[in-house]
Amino acid sequence: MPTLGHDITKFNACVKLLLKQLNARGQTTTDLLNHLLKGCEACSDKNFVKYIEDKETDYEEGKPLSADILMLNANNRFKARKLKGEWCAPDANKEKIIAMKAELDLMKKKFKGQGKGKREDKVPKGKKKDKGKFKKSQKPAWMFKPPPNHELTKPRIHLGHPWYFCHPDTGGKCDGVYRRHKPADCEGRAHSFKGKGRQVSFADQKSPTIKPEDDTTPPVPKKKPFVRLQKALNAVVEDMETDEDAWF
């Protein structure tokens, strides 16, 4: 029955063909009705199966039934249900399941791709993306801000990697930003001089080594070595004159 697409007309034609082949060999079957009942009950149309089961019950209770009558009634029932569009139609529970599955598929299509974000750094075909480099726009804001004093040497995890605050206070050569390298291994390649985008300020921590760029306090002028030497010589001469006066 399943190989014939649950088509009762084709099923009956197949049974008749097998009977002719048996007769051509001089053979016959004595339990054709039982085989027909089992074949019809294997159909996927539940309403049709219920109809065949009722026929089988009547036959077991003594109502006469032959193989030819069963095939004729089954074929008529098949054609009538197919004409009404009820053949192999799903029942109420199955229709609910189909409707729920269709709604679920629709929701999957609707929300597919949401939450992934835009790929601004799309790599052209044939080129591999450099996973070791990170764009500045991808870095969080805390990477450019100094941590509290008790967390200066403590690394922070970002994208699965530890980042270290590199600054002279931590033993590095950078201007006070989080880097992948340890401060002790810093080579000073990322160092930016004053006037070229220096970003770090420790005004809130009052660090003695770094002074904010907007500090307007004028620097104390350094004394030239010649001036210091001249004052030292003058002091020596005054001491010598004082000693000479003491002798007279």
Order of alpha helices (4+ residues) and beta strands (2+ residues): alpha-alpha-alpha-alpha-alpha-beta-beta-beta-alpha
